[in-house]
């Protein structure tokens, strides 16, 4: 099993190297290498743009009609009980719970 796994790995590595090496030999590149354009003013400080309104009107008051958001009308969530308090309550219930009675009886010894 180990031998076949090593041979498979060797075959895959050989195929990968052949693809890389064959591509560079078959197609010689005559174009210059890729170079990123320089952006000198990309992060330079400048004046802020003029304020633009996102609404279509010019300074008018808009009243929206529709449904109220859920946070305004939904009841608040009940407070969560800490996990330690829950564990203490379960432990107390376990200590005070009625225990099962173990009854031992031998069959056939009358």
Secondary structure by P-SEA (a helix, b strand, c coil): caaaaaaaaaaaaaaaaaaaaaaaaacccccccbbbbbbcccccbbbbccccccccccbbbbbbbcccccccccccccccccaaaaaaaaaaaaaacbbbbbbbbbcccc
